[in-house]
């Protein structure tokens, strides 16, 4: 699959030295990996968002009912 944007980037890269092309390619690999991680995180968050909301509501209710205990950070 190719787009005009990809073709433009390729033409720009072709005008660079081989060393510069390698550097750009490495930066693009890192950037794409970061984007993929972000997409995966967002998808995971979307799948669990309702569970997080339910847990927060349950915690809020327990606090309101006096059932919650303060966390003692010294005992962790």
C-alpha positions in Angstrom: 0.0 0.0 0.0 1.4 3.4 -0.9 0.2 6.9 -0.6 1.3 10.3 -1.8 2.8 11.1 1.6 4.9 7.9 1.6 6.1 8.6 -2.0 7.1 12.1 -0.9 9.0 10.9 2.1 10.8 8.3 -0.1 11.8 10.9 -2.7 13.1 13.1 0.1 15.1 10.2 1.6 16.5 9.3 -1.8 18.2 12.7 -2.0 20.1 12.0 1.2 23.4 10.1 1.6 23.2 6.4 2.5 24.3 7.2 6.1 21.6 9.8 6.5 19.0 7.4 5.0 20.0 4.9 7.6 19.6 7.4 10.4 16.2 8.5 9.1 15.1 4.9 8.7 16.1 4.2 12.3 14.2 7.2 13.6 11.1 6.2 11.6 11.3 2.6 13.1 11.5 4.0 16.6 8.6 6.5 15.9 6.4 3.7 14.3 7.1 1.4 17.3 6.1 4.2 19.7 2.9 4.8 17.7 2.1 1.1 17.7 2.6 1.0 21.5 0.3 4.0 21.9 -2.4 2.5 19.7 -2.2 -0.8 21.8 -2.4 1.2 25.0 -5.4 3.1 23.8 -7.2 0.0 22.7 -6.4 -1.7 26.0 -7.6 1.3 28.0 -10.8 1.4 26.0 -11.5 -2.3 26.7 -11.0 -1.8 30.5 -12.4 1.7 31.0 -15.8 0.5 32.2 -14.1 -1.7 34.8 -12.0 1.2 36.0 -15.0 3.4 36.3 -16.8 0.6 38.3 -13.8 0.2 40.6 -13.6 3.9 41.2 -17.3 4.1 42.0 -17.0 1.1 44.4 -14.1 2.7 46.1 -16.0 6.0 46.4 -19.0 4.2 47.9 -16.8 2.3 50.4 -15.2 5.6 51.5 -18.6 7.2 51.9 -19.8 4.2 54.0 -16.7 4.3 56.2 -15.6 0.9 55.0 -12.3 2.0 53.5 -9.0 2.0 55.4 -6.2 4.5 54.8 -3.2 3.0 53.1 -0.1 2.9 55.3 2.8 3.5 52.9 5.3 2.6 55.6 4.1 -1.0 55.6 4.4 -1.5 51.9 
